[in-house]
């Protein structure tokens, strides 16, 4: 009896610690513009906003690789769809903010469903290649459709303005207002991701990742499980693309290029694949490193490359995996963060 109670306490301890750390991080992000003087500047607010957006994009890569075992280099397609859906609906169609946001949710999600119908039938490098092909196809299509997308010049637009009930408005020209909107959307998306990976669907994802043949033998529909994950990942990438377009007031055809997907993969590897907050840790670490090193050394990407090699070789679960290992030593029971 005493042994059972001890094991329960060991299991609960790291979980409670992770929850506390998540709450502290959210409180810090909510109060940082006032509590930390350096973060009150527009520059650092924009840097944190960028971290949040790329964390969400890396989370879409993490859903596929970390939980299903499919490494996609085509997430740029849905990122670009989210960005261009907002730009095209507001610039060419004259839609308001909220209808454009709704379109930015629907279009990448439906696009992920259509691409996923073909892509998730494959695995390993065949899946990688097919996702890159879809991404490149849309990249060249966007470049050629210059009247709609702006081609290589991209499609700029004015700072959005969102109407709220009772005559209130959200003015995105204010860096603080924009920051809190991005923070709210990213937190909601991560909460949704947490609910998904903690549900029965999440258990089926990891079952398929660990052994898809065994999962199929015990009754899982591997194709539908992978397709569900692909659609959800496309949704997350599309929302990230929409936020980045709003953040930069611009949609670029380069968003469709597979190198954009590579950024998400880098953040996921450094942070830790299969960990809920791994993309946040990875994006924050790499972007901060970029900000501090880029001013002093133009070849700072070499440092990032070395870090990725070291993580792949000595810490395959990334920085979040190192943190989980520390928790395991301190409490006797690790917890994924």
C-alpha angles and dihedrals in degrees: 000000000000090000091053092050090049092052091049091052091049091051093047096046100068091039091055090046091053090049091049092049091049091051091047090051092051092047090049092051091049095050102030096098089061104027099047111051094201091056093054089079119097091237096061093040087057092047091053090046089053091049090053094049095048090045088058092047091049088049089061090055089046093055090060102037103028097044105023103024096239115129108208124195090177100076087103087073093064092039089055092045090054093049096044095042089060094044096046096044093050100037103036102023099034095227122166124247100266097046088049091050090051090051090050089058096045102043100053091040093052089042090053089051092053095045091043092057087071104024102054092055085075133058141191116016092346089064091046093052095046093051090050090050092054090048093050092046091057091043092058091042091053092047092051095046092069095155090062106028102027090242115230090351093061127213118284124193140180124270108282125247119203122202118221132188119281092032095293121143137195111225110200091192085082107083091209094053091047091049094053092047091052091046092051094050094046093048091050091050093049090048089052090049090051091052091049098048091044093052130081088270089057091053090050090050093056091043090056091045094052097045120347093186093055090044090055091049092055092051109273118138097227094191094054092044092053092043091052090051091047092052093047091048090050090052092053092047091048093052089048090052091050091050092048091051091050090045095050097031086228144089118208131192087226088074087075093054118106092239087073088059087050090061091056090049091051093051091048094050094048093044098041132270115244094023119113095224096030092103090052092051093046097046092045093049097047096043092048089049089050093051094049098041102037092068092055104031128028093202093060090129088075088066090051089051092052090050091052091050091049092048092049092048104037106015109032090170092054129220092323089055090053089051091050090051090052090051090050091055094046098045105018091241125074125217127201112239 
